[in-house]
Amino acid sequence: MLENLNNIEKEILNNDKTCCFYASDYHFEMISLPYIKNQLDDNNNVIILTENNLVDSIQKVLHNTNLKEENRKKIFEINWDNNKDDKLKQLHNHNLKNQTTTIFIKGQKEYIKNMNLYLEKNMNLSNVKIVDCYSIYDINNNVSNITKNYNYVLNTIGKINL
């Protein structure tokens, strides 16, 4: 059993995975907005798997950006709440249609680990990019250890190779 779990973790880590680190919900949204906009501009789907509801904070952030109204609307139409069941159904449908999807997994370390394991074990994903988003308050200055498991770090200027 433990060997299978380790193999799953290795498979997850061998994908071209991206991480990011945030200090607050607003900070996460500001980091992710440029990347999300680019994904939507490329007609990719975006799914936000989050432990907490981000609807109010993304509304405030979008109100204060200089994005075109059309882009604000597209970004706000992404489901920013914490209902993972609806989002997993949506992901399943995108996957069946072979559509490219970017998934942000935002939350505590355990939530991120569990969501990745669930996706790996229960969904045969293709054309999926995953961005694991860690709270800096949850990782206890372990950024360097965490980044060893990723190929890229997402920040406000985009993805940076590690």
DSSP file (Angstrom, degrees, kcal/mol; ACC not computed):
  #  RESIDUE AA STRUCTURE BP1 BP2  ACC     N-H-->O    O-->H-N    N-H-->O    O-->H-N    TCO  KAPPA ALPHA  PHI   PSI    X-CA   Y-CA   Z-CA
    1    1 A M     >        0   0    0      0, 0.0     4,-2.2     0, 0.0     5,-0.2   0.000 360.0 360.0 360.0 -50.0    0.0    0.0    0.0
    2    2 A L  H  >  +     0   0    0      1,-0.2     4,-2.5     2,-0.2     5,-0.2   0.888 360.0  53.7 -62.2 -38.6    2.7    2.5    1.0
    3    3 A E  H  > S+     0   0    0      2,-0.2     4,-2.3     1,-0.2    -1,-0.2   0.911 108.2  49.8 -62.3 -41.7    4.7    1.5   -2.1
    4    4 A N  H  > S+     0   0    0      2,-0.2     4,-2.3     1,-0.2    -2,-0.2   0.904 110.0  50.8 -62.3 -41.6    1.6    2.3   -4.3
    5    5 A L  H  X S+     0   0    0     -4,-2.2     4,-2.5     1,-0.2    -2,-0.2   0.919 110.1  49.4 -62.7 -43.5    1.2    5.7   -2.6
    6    6 A N  H  X S+     0   0    0     -4,-2.5     4,-2.4     1,-0.2    -1,-0.2   0.895 110.0  51.4 -63.0 -39.4    4.8    6.5   -3.2
    7    7 A N  H  X S+     0   0    0     -4,-2.3     4,-2.6     2,-0.2    -1,-0.2   0.903 109.6  49.9 -63.9 -40.7    4.4    5.5   -6.9
    8    8 A I  H  X S+     0   0    0     -4,-2.3     4,-2.5     2,-0.2    -2,-0.2   0.935 110.9  49.0 -62.8 -45.9    1.4    7.8   -7.2
    9    9 A E  H  X S+     0   0    0     -4,-2.5     4,-2.4     1,-0.2    -2,-0.2   0.897 111.3  50.0 -61.5 -39.7    3.3   10.7   -5.6
   10   10 A K  H  X S+     0   0    0     -4,-2.4     4,-1.8     2,-0.2    -1,-0.2   0.917 109.7  50.8 -64.4 -42.6    6.2   10.1   -8.0
   11   11 A E  H  X S+     0   0    0     -4,-2.6     4,-0.7     1,-0.2    -2,-0.2   0.924 111.5  48.2 -59.9 -43.9    3.8   10.0  -11.0
   12   12 A I  H >< S+     0   0    0     -4,-2.5     3,-0.9     1,-0.2    -1,-0.2   0.928 113.3  47.2 -61.9 -44.2    2.3   13.3   -9.9
   13   13 A L  H 3< S+     0   0    0     -4,-2.4     4,-0.3     1,-0.2    -1,-0.2   0.741 102.8  63.3 -73.0 -22.4    5.7   14.9   -9.4
   14   14 A N  H 3< S+     0   0    0     -4,-1.8    -1,-0.2    -5,-0.2    -2,-0.2   0.663  85.6  91.1 -78.1 -14.6    7.0   13.7  -12.7
   15   15 A N  S << S-     0   0    0     -3,-0.9     2,-1.9    -4,-0.7   136,-0.1  -0.379 101.6 -94.0 -70.4 158.5    4.4   15.8  -14.6
   16   16 A D        +     0   0    0    134,-0.1   114,-0.3   135,-0.1     2,-0.3  -0.578  65.4 177.5 -72.5  88.8    5.4   19.3  -15.6
   17   17 A K        -     0   0    0     -2,-1.9   134,-2.3    -4,-0.3   135,-1.5  -0.692  20.6-154.8-104.8 152.6    3.9   20.8  -12.5
   18   18 A T  E     -ab 131 152A   0    112,-1.9   114,-2.5    -2,-0.3     2,-0.3  -0.899   8.0-169.9-121.6 147.6    3.8   24.3  -11.3
   19   19 A C  E     -ab 132 153A   0    133,-1.8   135,-3.1    -2,-0.3     2,-0.3  -0.889   1.5-170.1-128.9 165.0    3.5   25.8   -7.8
   20   20 A C  E     -a  133   0A   0    112,-2.1   114,-2.8    -2,-0.3     2,-0.4  -0.974  13.6-140.2-148.6 162.9    2.9   29.2   -6.3
   21   21 A F  E     -a  134   0A   0    133,-0.5     2,-0.3    -2,-0.3   114,-0.2  -0.986  20.6-175.6-128.8 133.4    3.0   30.7   -2.9
   22   22 A Y  E     -a  135   0A   0    112,-2.5   114,-2.7    -2,-0.4   115,-0.4  -0.917  26.6-155.8-132.4 155.6    0.6   33.3   -1.5
   23   23 A A  S    S-     0   0    0     -2,-0.3     2,-0.3     1,-0.3    -1,-0.1   0.654  81.5  -3.8-100.8 -21.8    0.1   35.4    1.6
   24   24 A S  S  > S-     0   0    0      1,-0.1     4,-2.6   112,-0.0    -1,-0.3  -0.955  78.8 -93.0-158.7 170.7   -3.6   35.9    1.4
   25   25 A D  H  > S+     0   0    0     -2,-0.3     4,-2.4     1,-0.2     5,-0.2   0.916 126.4  51.0 -58.1 -43.1   -6.6   35.2   -0.9
   26   26 A Y  H  > S+     0   0    0      1,-0.2     4,-2.5     2,-0.2    -1,-0.2   0.908 109.4  50.2 -61.5 -41.7   -6.1   38.6   -2.6
   27   27 A H  H  > S+     0   0    0      2,-0.2     4,-2.4     1,-0.2    -2,-0.2   0.922 109.5  50.9 -63.5 -44.6   -2.4   37.8   -3.1
   28   28 A F  H  X S+     0   0    0     -4,-2.6     4,-2.7     1,-0.2    -2,-0.2   0.927 111.5  48.4 -56.3 -45.9   -3.3   34.4   -4.7
   29   29 A E  H  X S+     0   0    0     -4,-2.4     4,-2.3     1,-0.2    -2,-0.2   0.897 110.7  49.7 -65.3 -40.4   -5.7   36.1   -7.0
   30   30 A M  H  < S+     0   0    0     -4,-2.5    -1,-0.2     2,-0.2    -2,-0.2   0.881 113.6  46.8 -66.6 -37.2   -3.2   38.8   -8.0
   31   31 A I  H  X S+     0   0    0     -4,-2.4     4,-0.5    -5,-0.2    -2,-0.2   0.927 119.0  40.0 -66.9 -44.7   -0.6   36.2   -8.8
   32   32 A S  H  X S+     0   0    0     -4,-2.7     4,-3.1    -5,-0.2     5,-0.3   0.748  94.9  81.1 -81.8 -24.4   -2.9   34.0  -10.7
   33   33 A L  H  X S+     0   0    0     -4,-2.3     4,-2.9     1,-0.2     5,-0.2   0.895  92.7  46.6 -54.1 -49.7   -4.9   36.6  -12.7
   34   34 A P  H  > S+     0   0    0      0, 0.0     4,-2.0     0, 0.0    -1,-0.2   0.917 116.7  45.5 -60.4 -40.2   -2.4   37.2  -15.5
   35   35 A Y  H  X S+     0   0    0     -4,-0.5     4,-2.3     2,-0.2    -2,-0.2   0.912 113.3  49.4 -68.1 -42.8   -1.9   33.5  -16.0
   36   36 A I  H  X S+     0   0    0     -4,-3.1     4,-2.7     2,-0.2     5,-0.2   0.927 109.4  52.4 -61.2 -45.1   -5.6   32.8  -15.9
   37   37 A K  H  X S+     0   0    0     -4,-2.9     4,-2.6    -5,-0.3    -1,-0.2   0.923 110.1  48.3 -57.5 -45.0   -6.2   35.5  -18.4
   38   38 A N  H  X S+     0   0    0     -4,-2.0     4,-1.6    -5,-0.2    -1,-0.2   0.893 110.6  51.2 -62.9 -40.3   -3.7   34.0  -20.8
   39   39 A Q  H  <>S+     0   0    0     -4,-2.3     5,-2.8     2,-0.2    -2,-0.2   0.929 112.7  45.5 -62.6 -44.4   -5.2   30.5  -20.3
   40   40 A L  H ><5S+     0   0    0     -4,-2.7     3,-1.8     1,-0.2    -2,-0.2   0.886 109.0  55.6 -66.7 -38.7   -8.7   31.9  -21.2
   41   41 A D  H 3<5S+     0   0    0     -4,-2.6    -1,-0.2     1,-0.3    -2,-0.2   0.822 106.8  51.6 -61.2 -30.9   -7.3   33.9  -24.1
   42   42 A D  T 3<5S-     0   0    0     -4,-1.6    -1,-0.3    -5,-0.2    -2,-0.2   0.261 121.6-111.6 -88.2  11.6   -5.9   30.5  -25.4
   43   43 A N  T < 5 +     0   0    0     -3,-1.8     2,-0.3     1,-0.2    -3,-0.2   0.775  69.5 145.4  61.9  29.7   -9.4   29.0  -25.0
   44   44 A N      < -     0   0    0     -5,-2.8    -1,-0.2    -6,-0.2     2,-0.2  -0.673  50.3-117.1 -90.6 151.9   -8.3   26.8  -22.2
   45   45 A N  E     -c  101   0A   0     55,-2.8    57,-2.9    -2,-0.3     2,-0.4  -0.587  24.6-154.2 -83.5 151.4  -10.6   25.9  -19.3
   46   46 A V  E     -c  102   0A   0     -2,-0.2     2,-0.4    55,-0.2    33,-0.3  -0.997  10.6-175.6-130.3 130.8   -9.7   27.0  -15.8
   47   47 A I  E     -c  103   0A   0     55,-2.7    57,-2.9    -2,-0.4     2,-0.7  -0.993  12.0-154.9-126.9 131.5  -10.8   25.3  -12.6
   48   48 A I  E     -c  104   0A   0     31,-0.6     2,-0.8    -2,-0.4    57,-0.2  -0.903   6.6-169.9-108.0 105.4  -10.1   26.6   -9.1
   49   49 A L  E     +c  105   0A   0     55,-3.3    57,-3.0    -2,-0.7     2,-0.4  -0.857  25.2 166.0 -93.4 108.9  -10.1   23.8   -6.5
   50   50 A T  E     -c  106   0A   0     -2,-0.8    57,-0.2    31,-0.4    34,-0.1  -0.938  46.1-140.4-131.3 146.7  -10.0   25.8   -3.3
   51   51 A E  S    S+     0   0    0     55,-1.7     2,-0.3    -2,-0.4    56,-0.1   0.827  91.5  41.9 -70.8 -32.2  -10.5   25.0    0.4
   52   52 A N  S    S-     0   0    0     54,-0.2     2,-0.3    29,-0.1    54,-0.1  -0.841  94.8 -97.3-121.1 156.5  -12.2   28.4    1.0
   53   53 A N        -     0   0    0     -2,-0.3    28,-0.2     1,-0.1     4,-0.2  -0.525  33.2-179.6 -72.2 127.3  -14.8   30.4   -1.0
   54   54 A L     >  +     0   0    0     26,-2.8     4,-2.7    -2,-0.3     5,-0.3   0.266  49.2 107.1-111.0   9.1  -13.1   33.1   -3.1
   55   55 A V  H  > S+     0   0    0     25,-0.2     4,-1.7     1,-0.2     5,-0.1   0.922  83.1  42.4 -58.9 -49.1  -16.2   34.7   -4.6
   56   56 A D  H  > S+     0   0    0      1,-0.2     4,-1.9     2,-0.2    -1,-0.2   0.919 116.3  47.2 -65.7 -43.9  -16.1   37.9   -2.6
   57   57 A S  H  > S+     0   0    0      1,-0.2     4,-2.5     2,-0.2    -2,-0.2   0.899 111.7  49.2 -69.5 -38.8  -12.4   38.5   -2.8
   58   58 A I  H  X S+     0   0    0     -4,-2.7     4,-2.9     1,-0.2     5,-0.2   0.867 108.5  55.2 -68.0 -32.7  -12.1   37.9   -6.5
   59   59 A Q  H  X S+     0   0    0     -4,-1.7     4,-1.8    -5,-0.3    -1,-0.2   0.932 110.7  44.7 -62.7 -44.3  -15.0   40.3   -7.1
   60   60 A K  H  X S+     0   0    0     -4,-1.9     4,-1.2     2,-0.2    -2,-0.2   0.916 114.4  48.8 -65.4 -43.6  -13.1   43.0   -5.1
   61   61 A V  H >< S+     0   0    0     -4,-2.5     3,-0.6     1,-0.2    -2,-0.2   0.938 112.0  47.9 -63.2 -46.8   -9.8   42.3   -6.9
   62   62 A L  H >< S+     0   0    0     -4,-2.9     3,-1.3     1,-0.2     5,-0.2   0.860 106.5  57.9 -63.6 -34.8  -11.4   42.3  -10.4
   63   63 A H  H 3< S+     0   0    0     -4,-1.8    -1,-0.2     1,-0.2    -2,-0.2   0.830 109.2  46.2 -62.3 -31.1  -13.2   45.6   -9.6
   64   64 A N  T << S+     0   0    0     -4,-1.2    -1,-0.2    -3,-0.6     2,-0.2   0.238  95.6  94.8 -99.7  12.9   -9.8   47.2   -8.9
   65   65 A T  S <  S-     0   0    0     -3,-1.3     7,-0.0    -4,-0.1    -3,-0.0  -0.591  74.5-128.8-100.2 166.4   -8.0   45.9  -12.0
   66   66 A N        +     0   0    0     -2,-0.2     3,-0.1     2,-0.0     2,-0.1   0.095  63.4 132.0 -98.6  22.8   -7.4   47.6  -15.3
   67   67 A L        -     0   0    0     -5,-0.2    -2,-0.1     1,-0.1     2,-0.0  -0.363  67.7 -97.0 -69.9 152.1   -8.7   44.6  -17.3
   68   68 A K     >  -     0   0    0      1,-0.1     4,-2.4    -2,-0.1     3,-0.5  -0.384  34.8-114.1 -63.9 149.8  -11.2   45.1  -20.0
   69   69 A E  H  > S+     0   0    0      1,-0.2     4,-2.5     2,-0.2     5,-0.2   0.864 116.9  56.9 -55.8 -38.6  -14.7   44.4  -18.9
   70   70 A E  H  > S+     0   0    0      1,-0.2     4,-1.9     2,-0.2    -1,-0.2   0.892 109.0  45.7 -61.4 -40.8  -14.9   41.4  -21.2
   71   71 A N  H  > S+     0   0    0     -3,-0.5     4,-2.5     2,-0.2     5,-0.2   0.893 110.8  52.8 -70.0 -40.3  -11.9   39.8  -19.5
   72   72 A R  H  X S+     0   0    0     -4,-2.4     4,-2.8     1,-0.2     5,-0.2   0.925 109.4  49.8 -58.2 -44.5  -13.2   40.6  -16.0
   73   73 A K  H  X S+     0   0    0     -4,-2.5     4,-1.9     2,-0.2    -2,-0.2   0.927 110.5  48.8 -62.9 -46.0  -16.5   38.9  -16.9
   74   74 A K  H  < S+     0   0    0     -4,-1.9     4,-0.5     1,-0.2    -1,-0.2   0.917 114.1  46.5 -59.3 -44.3  -14.7   35.7  -18.2
   75   75 A I  H >< S+     0   0    0     -4,-2.5     3,-1.1     1,-0.2    -2,-0.2   0.907 112.0  49.4 -67.8 -41.4  -12.5   35.5  -15.1
   76   76 A F  H 3< S+     0   0    0     -4,-2.8     4,-0.3     1,-0.2    -1,-0.2   0.812 100.8  65.8 -68.4 -27.2  -15.4   36.1  -12.7
   77   77 A E  T 3< S+     0   0    0     -4,-1.9    -1,-0.2    -5,-0.2    -2,-0.2   0.656  78.6 100.0 -70.6 -14.5  -17.4   33.4  -14.5
   78   78 A I  S <  S-     0   0    0     -3,-1.1     2,-0.9    -4,-0.5   -31,-0.1  -0.496  94.8-103.8 -64.1 142.8  -14.9   30.8  -13.3
   79   79 A N        +     0   0    0    -33,-0.3   -31,-0.6     1,-0.2    -1,-0.1  -0.617  45.6 174.9 -75.4 107.0  -16.4   29.1  -10.3
   80   80 A W        +     0   0    0     -2,-0.9   -26,-2.8    -4,-0.3   -25,-0.2   0.311  45.0  99.1 -97.8   6.6  -14.4   30.6   -7.4
   81   81 A D  S    S-     0   0    0    -28,-0.2   -31,-0.4   -27,-0.2   -29,-0.1  -0.204  83.8-109.0 -85.5-175.3  -16.4   28.9   -4.6
   82   82 A N  S    S+     0   0    0    -31,-0.1     2,-1.2   -33,-0.1     3,-0.1  -0.019  72.1 125.0-107.3  30.2  -15.2   25.9   -2.7
   83   83 A N     >  +     0   0    0      1,-0.2     4,-1.3   -31,-0.1     3,-0.2  -0.728  31.7 176.4 -88.3  91.7  -17.7   23.3   -4.1
   84   84 A K  H  >  +     0   0    0     -2,-1.2     4,-2.6     1,-0.2     5,-0.2   0.792  69.4  65.5 -71.0 -27.6  -15.3   20.7   -5.3
   85   85 A D  H  > S+     0   0    0      1,-0.2     4,-1.9     2,-0.2    -1,-0.2   0.935 104.1  44.9 -61.7 -46.9  -17.9   18.2   -6.5
   86   86 A D  H  > S+     0   0    0      1,-0.2     4,-2.1    -3,-0.2    -1,-0.2   0.893 114.5  49.9 -61.8 -39.7  -19.3   20.5   -9.2
   87   87 A K  H  X S+     0   0    0     -4,-1.3     4,-2.6     2,-0.2    -2,-0.2   0.866 107.7  52.4 -70.2 -36.4  -15.7   21.3  -10.3
   88   88 A L  H  X S+     0   0    0     -4,-2.6     4,-2.3     2,-0.2    -1,-0.2   0.873 109.8  49.6 -68.3 -35.7  -14.7   17.7  -10.5
   89   89 A K  H  X S+     0   0    0     -4,-1.9     4,-2.3     2,-0.2    -2,-0.2   0.918 111.2  49.9 -64.2 -43.3  -17.7   17.0  -12.7
   90   90 A Q  H  X S+     0   0    0     -4,-2.1     4,-2.5     2,-0.2    -2,-0.2   0.922 110.7  49.3 -60.8 -45.2  -16.7   19.9  -14.9
   91   91 A L  H  X S+     0   0    0     -4,-2.6     4,-2.6     1,-0.2    -1,-0.2   0.913 109.0  52.7 -60.5 -44.0  -13.2   18.6  -15.1
   92   92 A H  H  X S+     0   0    0     -4,-2.3     4,-2.3     1,-0.2    -1,-0.2   0.913 110.2  48.1 -58.3 -44.4  -14.4   15.2  -16.0
   93   93 A N  H  X S+     0   0    0     -4,-2.3     4,-1.5     2,-0.2    -2,-0.2   0.905 111.5  49.2 -65.3 -42.4  -16.5   16.7  -18.8
   94   94 A H  H  <>S+     0   0    0     -4,-2.5     5,-2.8     1,-0.2    -2,-0.2   0.909 111.7  50.5 -61.0 -41.5  -13.6   18.8  -20.1
   95   95 A N  H ><5S+     0   0    0     -4,-2.6     3,-1.5     1,-0.2    -2,-0.2   0.898 106.2  53.8 -66.0 -41.0  -11.4   15.7  -20.1
   96   96 A L  H 3<5S+     0   0    0     -4,-2.3    -1,-0.2     1,-0.3    -2,-0.2   0.848 111.0  46.9 -60.6 -33.4  -14.0   13.6  -22.0
   97   97 A K  T 3<5S-     0   0    0     -4,-1.5    -1,-0.3    -5,-0.2    -2,-0.2   0.378 113.6-122.2 -88.8   3.7  -14.0   16.3  -24.7
   98   98 A N  T < 5 +     0   0    0     -3,-1.5     2,-0.3     1,-0.2    -3,-0.2   0.842  55.7 160.8  57.7  36.8  -10.1   16.3  -24.6
   99   99 A Q      < -     0   0    0     -5,-2.8     2,-0.3    -6,-0.1    -1,-0.2  -0.680  45.9-109.6 -89.6 141.8  -10.2   20.0  -23.8
  100  100 A T        -     0   0    0     -2,-0.3   -55,-2.8   -57,-0.2     2,-0.4  -0.533  42.5-176.4 -71.3 131.6   -7.1   21.7  -22.3
  101  101 A T  E     -cd  45 128A   0     26,-2.5    28,-2.6    -2,-0.3     2,-0.5  -0.994  21.0-152.8-135.5 136.4   -7.7   22.6  -18.6
  102  102 A T  E     -cd  46 129A   0    -57,-2.9   -55,-2.7    -2,-0.4     2,-0.5  -0.945  16.5-161.2-106.7 127.7   -5.6   24.4  -16.0
  103  103 A I  E     -cd  47 130A   0     26,-3.4    28,-3.2    -2,-0.5     2,-0.6  -0.941   6.2-160.2-113.4 123.8   -6.4   23.4  -12.4
  104  104 A F  E     -cd  48 131A   0    -57,-2.9   -55,-3.3    -2,-0.5     2,-0.7  -0.914   5.2-164.3 -97.8 123.5   -5.4   25.6   -9.5
  105  105 A I  E     -cd  49 132A   0     26,-2.7    28,-3.5    -2,-0.6     2,-0.5  -0.930  15.9-179.5-109.5 108.9   -5.3   23.6   -6.3
  106  106 A K  E     +cd  50 133A   0    -57,-3.0   -55,-1.7    -2,-0.7     2,-0.3  -0.929  29.3  62.6-118.4 123.6   -5.3   26.2   -3.5
  107  107 A G  E    S- d   0 134A   0     26,-1.9    28,-0.7    -2,-0.5    31,-0.1  -0.994  81.4 -20.4 164.1-162.1   -5.2   25.4    0.2
  108  108 A Q     >  -     0   0    0     -2,-0.3     4,-2.3    26,-0.1     3,-0.2  -0.266  68.7-100.4 -69.7 162.0   -3.3   23.8    3.1
  109  109 A K  H  > S+     0   0    0      1,-0.2     4,-2.7     2,-0.2     5,-0.2   0.885 122.9  50.7 -52.3 -45.2   -0.6   21.2    2.3
  110  110 A E  H  > S+     0   0    0      1,-0.2     4,-2.9     2,-0.2    -1,-0.2   0.896 109.1  50.7 -63.7 -40.9   -2.9   18.3    3.2
  111  111 A Y  H  > S+     0   0    0     -3,-0.2     4,-2.6     2,-0.2     5,-0.2   0.931 112.1  47.4 -61.7 -46.0   -5.6   19.6    0.9
  112  112 A I  H  X S+     0   0    0     -4,-2.3     4,-2.3     2,-0.2    -2,-0.2   0.934 114.1  46.8 -61.9 -47.1   -3.2   20.0   -2.0
  113  113 A K  H  X S+     0   0    0     -4,-2.7     4,-2.4    -5,-0.2    -2,-0.2   0.938 114.3  47.1 -60.6 -47.8   -1.8   16.5   -1.5
  114  114 A N  H  X S+     0   0    0     -4,-2.9     4,-2.5     1,-0.2    -2,-0.2   0.881 111.9  49.7 -64.8 -39.1   -5.2   14.9   -1.1
  115  115 A M  H  X S+     0   0    0     -4,-2.6     4,-2.6    -5,-0.2    -1,-0.2   0.911 111.7  48.8 -67.4 -40.9   -6.6   16.7   -4.2
  116  116 A N  H  X S+     0   0    0     -4,-2.3     4,-2.4    -5,-0.2    -2,-0.2   0.923 112.6  47.8 -63.4 -43.7   -3.6   15.6   -6.3
  117  117 A L  H  X S+     0   0    0     -4,-2.4     4,-2.6    -5,-0.2     5,-0.2   0.914 111.8  50.4 -63.1 -42.3   -3.9   12.0   -5.1
  118  118 A Y  H  X S+     0   0    0     -4,-2.5     4,-2.8     2,-0.2     5,-0.3   0.942 111.8  47.2 -60.8 -47.8   -7.6   12.0   -5.8
  119  119 A L  H  X S+     0   0    0     -4,-2.6     4,-1.5     1,-0.2     6,-0.3   0.910 114.6  47.0 -60.9 -43.0   -7.1   13.4   -9.4
  120  120 A E  H  < S+     0   0    0     -4,-2.4    -1,-0.2    -5,-0.2    -2,-0.2   0.900 119.5  38.1 -66.7 -41.7   -4.4   10.9  -10.1
  121  121 A K  H  < S+     0   0    0     -4,-2.6    -2,-0.2    -5,-0.2    -1,-0.2   0.826 126.8  31.4 -80.2 -32.5   -6.3    7.9   -8.7
  122  122 A N  H  < S+     0   0    0     -4,-2.8     2,-0.4    -5,-0.2    -3,-0.2   0.524 112.0  54.5-110.8  -7.4   -9.8    8.7   -9.9
  123  123 A M     <  -     0   0    0     -4,-1.5     2,-1.5    -5,-0.3    -1,-0.1  -0.991  63.2-144.3-133.9 132.2   -9.4   10.6  -13.2
  124  124 A N        -     0   0    0     -2,-0.4     2,-0.2    -3,-0.1    -4,-0.1  -0.655  39.0-166.9 -89.3  80.0   -7.6    9.6  -16.3
  125  125 A L        +     0   0    0     -2,-1.5     2,-0.3    -6,-0.3     3,-0.1  -0.452  17.6 170.8 -80.9 138.8   -6.5   13.2  -17.0
  126  126 A S        +     0   0    0     -2,-0.2   -25,-0.1   -27,-0.1     3,-0.1  -0.971  65.6  20.7-137.6 155.2   -5.1   14.4  -20.3
  127  127 A N  S    S+     0   0    0     -2,-0.3   -26,-2.5     1,-0.2     2,-0.4   0.877  90.6 138.9  55.6  40.8   -4.3   17.9  -21.4
  128  128 A V  E     - d   0 101A   0    -28,-0.2     2,-0.4    -3,-0.1   -26,-0.2  -0.959  38.9-164.5-121.6 133.0   -4.3   19.2  -17.8
  129  129 A K  E     - d   0 102A   0    -28,-2.6   -26,-3.4    -2,-0.4     2,-0.5  -0.955  13.3-157.0-110.5 133.2   -1.9   21.6  -16.2
  130  130 A I  E     - d   0 103A   0     -2,-0.4  -112,-1.9  -114,-0.3     2,-0.5  -0.940  10.0-170.0-116.3 133.1   -1.9   21.7  -12.4
  131  131 A V  E     -ad  18 104A   0    -28,-3.2   -26,-2.7    -2,-0.5     2,-0.5  -0.960  11.9-154.6-119.8 110.5   -0.8   24.6  -10.3
  132  132 A D  E     -ad  19 105A   0   -114,-2.5  -112,-2.1    -2,-0.5     2,-0.6  -0.756  10.6-158.7 -87.2 125.4   -0.5   23.8   -6.6
  133  133 A C  E     -ad  20 106A   0    -28,-3.5   -26,-1.9    -2,-0.5     2,-0.4  -0.916   7.5-166.6-116.6 113.2   -0.9   27.0   -4.5
  134  134 A Y  E     -ad  21 107A   0   -114,-2.8  -112,-2.5    -2,-0.6     2,-0.4  -0.778  21.6-126.2-104.1 137.6    0.5   27.0   -1.0
  135  135 A S  E >>  -a   22   0A   0    -28,-0.7     3,-1.5    -2,-0.4     4,-1.0  -0.669  17.3-139.9 -74.0 130.0   -0.1   29.5    1.8
  136  136 A I  T 34>S+     0   0    0   -114,-2.7     5,-0.6    -2,-0.4     4,-0.4   0.764 103.1  59.8 -64.2 -21.8    3.2   30.8    3.0
  137  137 A Y  T 345S+     0   0    0   -115,-0.4    -1,-0.3     1,-0.2  -114,-0.1   0.652 104.9  49.3 -79.4 -14.6    1.8   30.5    6.6
  138  138 A D  T <45S+     0   0    0     -3,-1.5    -1,-0.2     1,-0.1    -2,-0.2   0.677 104.0  56.7 -94.3 -20.8    1.2   26.8    6.2
  139  139 A I  T ><5S-     0   0    0     -4,-1.0     3,-0.7    -3,-0.1    -2,-0.1   0.496  89.9-138.8 -98.4  -3.1    4.6   25.7    4.9
  140  140 A N  T 3 5S-     0   0    0     -4,-0.4    -3,-0.1     1,-0.3    -4,-0.1   0.907  71.0 -49.0  49.3  57.6    6.8   27.1    7.7
  141  141 A N  T 3 <S+     0   0    0     -5,-0.6     3,-0.3     1,-0.1    -1,-0.3   0.799 103.3 130.2  55.4  33.0    9.6   28.5    5.5
  142  142 A N    <>  +     0   0    0     -3,-0.7     4,-2.4     1,-0.2     3,-0.2   0.036  21.7 122.7-101.2  24.6    9.8   25.2    3.5
  143  143 A V  H  > S+     0   0    0      1,-0.2     4,-2.8     2,-0.2     5,-0.2   0.900  72.3  51.0 -56.2 -45.7    9.7   26.9    0.1
  144  144 A S  H  > S+     0   0    0     -3,-0.3     4,-0.8     1,-0.2    -1,-0.2   0.886 111.6  47.3 -64.4 -38.3   13.0   25.4   -1.1
  145  145 A N  H  4 S+     0   0    0     -3,-0.2     3,-0.4     2,-0.2     4,-0.3   0.904 114.3  47.2 -67.9 -40.1   11.9   21.8   -0.1
  146  146 A I  H >< S+     0   0    0     -4,-2.4     3,-1.9     1,-0.2    -2,-0.2   0.922 106.5  56.5 -67.1 -43.8    8.5   22.2   -1.8
  147  147 A T  H >< S+     0   0    0     -4,-2.8     3,-1.7     1,-0.3    -1,-0.2   0.712  90.1  74.7 -65.3 -18.6    9.9   23.7   -5.0
  148  148 A K  T 3< S+     0   0    0     -4,-0.8    -1,-0.3    -3,-0.4    -2,-0.2   0.755  93.2  55.5 -61.6 -22.6   12.1   20.6   -5.5
  149  149 A N  T <  S+     0   0    0     -3,-1.9     2,-0.3    -4,-0.3    -1,-0.3   0.338 104.2  65.5 -91.9   6.1    9.0   18.8   -6.5
  150  150 A Y    <   -     0   0    0     -3,-1.7  -132,-0.2     1,-0.1  -134,-0.1  -0.870  61.9-149.7-130.8 159.1    8.1   21.2   -9.3
  151  151 A N  S    S+     0   0    0   -134,-2.3    11,-2.4    -2,-0.3     2,-0.3   0.695  84.3  26.3 -94.4 -25.8    9.4   22.4  -12.6
  152  152 A Y  E     -bE  18 161A   0   -135,-1.5  -133,-1.8     9,-0.2     2,-0.4  -0.947  59.1-147.6-139.7 154.5    8.0   25.9  -12.4
  153  153 A V  E     -bE  19 160A   0      7,-2.1     7,-2.4    -2,-0.3     2,-0.5  -0.994  20.9-141.7-120.2 133.1    7.0   28.6   -9.9
  154  154 A L  E     + E   0 159A   0   -135,-3.1  -133,-0.5    -2,-0.4     2,-0.2  -0.805  32.2 154.8 -94.4 130.2    4.1   31.0  -10.8
  155  155 A N  E >   - E   0 158A   0      3,-2.2     3,-1.9    -2,-0.5  -120,-0.1  -0.764  61.3 -72.9-138.3-170.6    4.4   34.6   -9.8
  156  156 A T  T 3  S+     0   0    0      1,-0.3     3,-0.1    -2,-0.2    -2,-0.0   0.702 130.2  49.8 -65.2 -18.6    3.0   37.9  -11.0
  157  157 A I  T 3  S-     0   0    0      1,-0.4    -1,-0.3  -123,-0.0     2,-0.3   0.479 119.8-101.0 -97.5  -0.9    5.3   37.9  -14.1
  158  158 A G  E <   -E  155   0A   0     -3,-1.9    -3,-2.2  -127,-0.1     2,-0.4  -0.809  64.6 -14.7 123.7-162.4    4.4   34.3  -15.1
  159  159 A K  E     -E  154   0A   0     -2,-0.3     2,-0.5    -5,-0.2    -5,-0.2  -0.652  55.9-162.2 -83.9 133.7    5.9   30.9  -14.9
  160  160 A I  E     -E  153   0A   0     -7,-2.4    -7,-2.1    -2,-0.4     2,-0.1  -0.965  19.9-120.6-117.7 130.8    9.6   30.7  -14.0
  161  161 A N  E      E  152   0A   0     -2,-0.5    -9,-0.2    -9,-0.2   -10,-0.1  -0.394 360.0 360.0 -64.4 143.1   11.7   27.6  -14.6
  162  162 A L              0   0    0    -11,-2.4   -10,-0.1    -2,-0.1    -1,-0.1   0.402 360.0 360.0 -98.5 360.0   13.3   26.1  -11.5
